[in-house]
Amino acid sequence: METMKDSGVRWIGEIPATWNTKRIKYMATLKGRIGWQGLTSEEYQDEGAYLITGVDFDNGGIDWENCVHVPMKRWEEAKEIQIENGDLLITKDGTIGKVAIVSNMPGETSLNSGVLRIIPIEGYSRRFLYWVIKSDEFWTWFNYRNAGNSTIVHLYQGDFAEFLYAFPDFDEQESIADYLDAHCGQLDSIIGDLEKQIETLKAYKKSIIVEAVTKGLDHDVPMQDSGISWIGQIPQGWEISKIKYLVDPNHPYPVGDGDHGMIKADDYLTEGIPYIRVLNLTWGNGLNLENIVYISEAMNAMIKNSTLKPNDILIAKTGATIGKTAIVPESLPVSNTTSHVGKITLPNNHDAKYFYYVVTSSIVQKQIDDLSAMQSTRPELGIEGLRNLIVVVPPLDAQQKISKYLDHRCSEIDEIVAVKEKQLVSMQQHKTSLIYEYVTGKKRVKEAR
């Protein structure tokens, strides 16, 4: 095995004695659009020169079907970014650090200001550099460069020019690229299969829930029209109702939300009364207590109108997370919540867990989506929106049987999903480790062969 030496760069560590390190500005020419050279989105058109933007990067290549076009004069005036097949590109804005190698270019092509063209000089492999940029060697440098600045949304060309990376001779660079192309391709196939399996299982879980809460468990019972197009037929003896007609009449606030601004982040404690925030709600997986915070009993008493009790149904009612759900477990005899979380308290003649499943299903989520789509500003599900949500109401004994059945079936599916997700993380970590080890010489291609 070849002797190792200190690279002098802490996030690279030791490299083979025959490898070197150098800043990218000495090994490649970096070219981008200067400003936009007056180019605006108003000039986008259906024909002309192709224009690559950050959203066109697709799995290491370019999605040509997605590209917009600009007048040919725009391609002609920016000669340094007249793209060629084989060019290495990196995104500077939006999702920073996406990389692609251009292939199958269908015509003259240019870049917008959010994409940088990297042209390695002779002796430096762009395919090797592609894998370097995808590795932790690049990302550790990027995070170190921007340490303390949580608002970085741009990879500055001047900063990128100073990126320092390790490399062997050209032949070994190409061999490493060949090896990573093949092995990461295999890992990507496994990762893709796992992602599809997880997606299929989650879709199956949703279908089981909506089937149970609209059709019941006995498929031999006579059916009747619900009168609601997105619900369809329901068993005879079942009803359609709005939440406001089902809630506890003896509760002063059976449909409400949490504290409106009295509690600040500075009031959070590590013990006390659990204070449920939107991030504790999930897309159909109950209450996530990992990031739970607490408030004092005195503070809880000041906002008693929003105090929660076990079996209260919770729904996120604002922003991008609108529709996330939870049900308050028995393990939280007293808790509280924020104004961004709506809550529904049902009386004992209804099974709260059944209605939790209804709320997580497409029956209610469709209504939430429709209400959100009607608002031009920030989506919000107000108290009146909560009160008017339409649900399917079986007799109590059917509610209890369905919730028990769904607890069991959903738990089974969740266990399988958890195993698949663990495998997915393992594969992703293996890929990350593999890339880093080979582009920094910790492992050698000739050894692997």
Buried (B, 14 or more C-beta within 10 A) or exposed (E): EEEBEEBEBEBBBBBBEEBEBEEBBEBBEBBBBEEBEEBEEEBBEEEBBBBBBBBBBEEBBBEBEEBBBBBBEBBEEBEBBBBEEEBBBBBBBBEBBBBBBBEEBEEBBBBBBBBBBBBBEEEBBBBBBBBBBBBBBBBBBBEEBBEEEEEBEEBEEEBBBEBBBBBBEBEBBBBBBEBBEEBBEEBBEBBEBBBEBBEEBBEBBBEBBBEBBBBBBEEEBEBEEBEBEEBEEBBEEBEEEBBBEBBBEEBEBBBBBBBEEEBEEEBBEEEBBBBBBBBBBBEBBBBBEEEBBBBBEEBBEEBEEBBBBBBBBBBBBBEEBBBBBBBBEEEBEEBBBBBBBBBBBBEEEBBBBBBBBBBBBBBBBBBBBEBBEEEEEEBBBEBEBBBBBBBBBBEEEBBBBBBBBBEEBBEEBBEBBEEBBEBBEEBEEBBBBBBBBBBBBBBBBEEEE
